[in-house]
Amino acid sequence: MYAIVEIAGQQFRVEKDKKMFVHRLETAEGESVEFEKVLLVDNEGDIKIGTPVVEGAKVTAKVLDHLKGEKVIVFKKKRRKGYKKKNGHRQYLTQIQIEEIIG
């Protein structure tokens, strides 16, 4: 059984007991969070597609950790002008584990 869920503005394919990284959530570590924007649910071949969301479907997850992602280097350069700009960015992430899919 799997579902497609919108979490923090992005769509993810989730399955029970799957761990994943999403954009930072405001929920504290160790607490459960419910996602009700379920776009699709597949239960062993029985597919329910939402318009835009599946009615009565929700996904429950547990927040495991808050962390920062790997550093991404942003480098800009204009040739023959002497312009160079180097910048770095680390995205704030939350690790969650899917506990239950209802739908």
C-alpha atoms as one frame of an Amber mdcrd trajectory, in Angstrom:
protein
   0.000   0.000   0.000   1.306   3.442  -0.885   0.015   6.987  -1.178   1.034
  10.244  -2.796   0.924  13.075  -0.257   1.630  16.778  -0.368   4.002  17.703
   2.473   5.245  21.289   2.867   4.449  22.137  -0.756   6.085  19.050  -2.296
   4.585  15.728  -3.368   6.015  12.474  -1.995   5.292   8.769  -2.543   5.002
   7.280   0.943   4.773   3.724   2.259   4.397   2.367   5.784   7.644   2.428
   7.860   9.480   4.474   5.194  11.903   7.166   6.431  12.255  10.344   4.429
  13.533  13.920   4.566  11.102  16.819   4.017  11.382  20.588   4.393  11.445
  21.722   8.024   8.192  21.112   9.895   7.159  23.033  13.023   6.364  19.825
  14.957   8.708  18.889  17.825  10.889  15.767  17.721   9.123  12.585  18.832
   5.609  13.888  18.119   3.221  12.606  15.457   1.982  14.707  12.581  -0.948
  14.065  10.208  -1.023  14.960   6.533  -4.509  15.269   5.059  -3.604  16.386
   1.528  -3.569  12.838   0.128  -3.690  12.947  -3.678  -3.700   9.202  -4.451
  -4.028   5.945  -2.504  -3.135   2.508  -3.917  -4.295  -0.428  -1.774  -3.045
  -3.587  -3.568  -4.411  -2.527  -6.956  -7.466  -0.622  -5.663  -6.525   2.918
  -6.706  -8.342   6.002  -5.418  -7.501   9.278  -7.141  -8.506  12.534  -5.499
 -10.051  15.582  -7.118  -7.830  17.205  -5.848  -7.621  15.199  -2.563  -9.018
  11.821  -1.513 -11.880  12.306   0.961 -11.275  10.762   4.402  -7.688   9.757
   3.639  -4.762  10.765   5.824  -1.181   9.792   6.520   0.318   9.739  10.014
   4.053  10.194  10.514   6.443  10.535  13.447   9.075  13.278  13.510  12.467
  11.679  14.128  14.948  14.524  13.812  15.529  18.136  12.724  18.775  18.674
  10.810  20.492  20.544   8.015  21.138  19.094   4.559  24.414  18.974   2.701
  26.004  22.215   1.607  25.227  23.352  -1.936  27.782  25.697  -3.511  26.399
  28.514  -5.684  29.107  30.003  -7.927  28.497  32.849 -10.340  31.026  34.247
 -12.796  31.068  36.658 -15.721  33.971  36.085 -18.004  36.407  38.892 -18.764
  34.721  41.178 -16.219  36.484  40.096 -13.027  33.157  39.193 -11.414  33.090
  36.098  -9.210  30.601  35.307  -6.473  30.733  32.196  -4.304  27.889  31.398
  -1.936  26.786  28.354   0.033  23.416  27.110   1.263  22.271  24.381   3.670
  18.577  23.520   3.674  16.775  22.945   6.980  15.220  19.450   6.900  13.058
  17.194   9.054  13.373  13.399   9.031  10.029  11.624   9.379   8.917   7.998
   9.479   5.522   7.030   8.059   3.467   5.183  10.654   0.067   4.702   9.049
  -1.842   5.277   5.804  -5.624   5.549   6.154  -7.708   5.680   3.037
